[in-house]
């Protein structure tokens, strides 16, 4: 740093406020005009090195303080962000669930179950003889009456076998005639002792054997005639042809001889003047099914229209695989409105239900422990067993396990566990009591 020139005039005491400011490069800058030295004052030597050094150290201290403050702020801000992230993570780890309260609304006194329609009589028609299809007379959709000719089959082998059997019958008949004549002759000769008793008995036995041979030949002819009659296929009942699986010239294999392996169904005939509807009734509702009860049936094919049916019979046994009772409902269908194989709903009338609470079926949990629902109490999940009084499909009646004030979780996840902390949708974070546990 520069010092004041020794030859500079002394400062005037009246000008004590005169200062010298050093620039950034250490050069002297005069802020006041020079004054003439006062008389009788000695020359003074002024050194500002200590003052300038103190300013630098002060500046460095300020900078250090600023750096420390910045670093401290960064650390504190980072800690605050970490605490915020931790809090957010804790809140995000708690599942949010929707809850409802059990309702006191009763189910309708009606049980609606799906069913499938079937023709009252549904029969595949096979051939009873081998041959080739000569002609068919009805195609799918045709209405036929009992006894109408549906097709004819050519059976050349059967025809030839019948001719052979008829020839054998004639031969056996001729042998029988000869044996009868011999028998009569021997019996007459025996009276005059012209033949022995032994010869007469042999003649009688031969006649009886020839008679049995004739009867066997007659049976063979009748069998082949019966097979020949199977060349013509007749409708066994009034109905509609729902399938035709053959055509002219096709090889026909008898159903009995083919044992179902090579035999092919020629026609399929269905009687639809009356329709059977088979309904699987859940085990819990089987007591409400009574034979002779009237049932209303609806179909999406006929909106706003219902068909009246009657419970004809039921299996009187619950299927162990489905836990349902098979029930048959017969529906008059003289106009042929309902078709076999259609999907319908059967509406059974039920007796009045008790005072039960109802819940949506999407609140139920099916596990090995049995039927359960998940309740929210103090911010924690509680799995409780319930008993279903009646199943209405989307809504079920609960006879035990819940109260009207319970908060029941809807659509519970498969992994939900007893005691798990949850947050109810619409609330800010988990409930206080639950969080304190």
PyMOL commands that set and color helices and strands:
alter all, ss='L'
color gray80, all
select helices_A, chain A and resi 13-15+49-93+156-191+197-229+255-258+283-288+361-363+432-436
alter helices_A, ss='H'
color red, helices_A
select strands_A, chain A and resi 20-22+28-30+95-97+99-100+110-125+131-136+143-144+149-154+232-234+239-244+251-252+267-282+294-298+306-319+324-332+343-349+357-360+365-367+370-377+380-385+387-391+395-400+408-409+422-424
alter strands_A, ss='S'
color yellow, strands_A
deselect
rebuild
show_as cartoon
